[in-house]
Amino acid sequence: MVAPPSRLLLDTNVFILGFLDLDSSEGRILRALMDHPDVTLILSDELVAQIRRVARRTGGKDWAGHLLSRIWQDYPIEYVFVSVDEKRELEAQADIPREDIGIYLTALRGQAECLISANRELVQQAATRQRLFECLTPEEFLRKYLE
C-alpha cells in the first residue's frame, strides 16, 4: 500500500455521503484519514458553504453544524482563501463547469496533491488541466492508497 498524499481536497459529496454512511467508500475514506494525522485536508469558504448547503438539505441545519464541527475536530485542516476575482478570471478562460471553479481553485491555492470527488465531470475537467494534482473517485483513492 502506498502512503496517501499529504494534502487532500475532498469534494462536498465525499463529506456528505461519508458522514451519512460510514461503510460507503466515502465513509471509509473519512474513517481512514482519522488514522493519518500527517494528511491535511484543504478547505475554503466555497467548500464550507457547499458542505453547509447540501448538509442542510440532506439532514437539517443541526446535522450540517454537527458535520462541520466534526470536520474541524477530527482532521488536520488548512484553510485557503479564493477571491471572487480569481473565480471570475478562471470562469472567463477555462472549460471547467462554473459550479466547480471554486473547488478547483481551492485545490490550486491549497496546493492539494489529490482531489477526491464522485463528481465525474469535476474529476475529468480537473485532471485534464495542467495536471497539477491527482484526481480520483473515492473508489479509486481507496484502491490506490488505503486498501
N, C-alpha and C positions, 0 to 999 in steps of 0.2 A: 504494500500500500504506500502510495506517495503522500507526503505531508500536504495538507491543504494550503492554498495560498494564504499569505498573512494579512491581506487586505481584500475584504469581500464586500460586494454590494448585493444585498438580497432585495429583489423586487417586491413590491407590495403583495403580490399573490403568494409569495413564499411565506411571509409573515402571517397572512390571514389564513391560508389553508393549513399551515403548520400548527398554528395555535388552535384551530378548530379540530384537527385530527392529528394527534402526536404520532400515530402509526403510519401516516401518509409519508411520502417521500420528503415533503417539505418539513413535516414534523420531525422526521428522523434527522434531517439536517440541523434543525434548531436544537434538538437534544444533543447531538454530537458536538456542535460548536461550543456548548457549555463546558465540554471537556478539553477545549483548545483555547486557553486564555491568551495564547500567542496570536490568535486570529482576531483582527479588528474589523468590526462592521462599520461601513460608511453610511452616514445619514445626512440628510439635508432638509431644509424647510419643505421642499417639494415632496420628498419621500414621506416625511412625517404627516404632511397634510393628506396625502393619498391614503396612507395607512389609517389615519383617523376617519376619513370619509367612508372608506369601504368597511371598516370595522363597525362604524355606527349603523350602516345599512344592514350589516350581517348580524350583529349581536347586540346592538344598542349602545348608547353612549357610555354606560358603565363598563361594558366589555371593552370598548375602544380605549378607555382610560386604563383599564387593567392591562390590556395588551401592550400599550405604550410604556407603562411603568415596568412591566416585565422585561421589555427590550432594554431599557436603561439600566435595570438592576442586574440582569443576567449575562450581559455581554460587554466586552470592551468596545467602546464606541468612539468614532471620530466624526465630528460634525463639520460639514463644509458648507460654505456659502456659494450659492449660484445666483448671479444677478439677473435681473429682468433683461438688461441689455444683452447679456450673453445668450440668453434664450432667444431673444428676437433675432440676433445676428445669425445664430445657427439655424433658426427656423427659415430664414431667407435663403440660405445657401445649401442646406442639407436635405437629403431624402429620407430622413428619419421622421416617422409619424409625429405630428405636433404634440400629442399627449405623452410621448415618450422622451421628448427633448430634455426635460428637467432631470429625468433619471439618467440619461446618457451623460449629461453634463456633471451630475453628481459623481458618476464613475470617473470621469476625467479629472475633476477637481480633487477628488479624494484619492487619486492615484490607485484606484482599485485594480487588483490583479485579475479579478474574476467577477463577472456579473452572473447571478443565478436568477433565472426567470422562466416561468412556464409560458410566458407570452412569446410565442414563436416568432411573431413579427418583430418584436423588440430585439430578441436574440439575434435573428438573422440580420437586421439592419446594423446593429452594433458590431457584429462580427465582421461585416464587410468594410466598415470604416476604419481605415488606418491600422487595424489590428493592434491597438494599444492595450487591450485587455482581453482575456479569455471570456467567452460567453457560453454558458452551459444551461441546460434544463436541470431541474432538481434531480431527475433520474441519472443524467449524465454525470453530474457532480458527485452523487453517491457512489456510482460505479468507479469513477476515477480516483476519488480521494478518501472515501470513508468506508468502503467495503473491502 
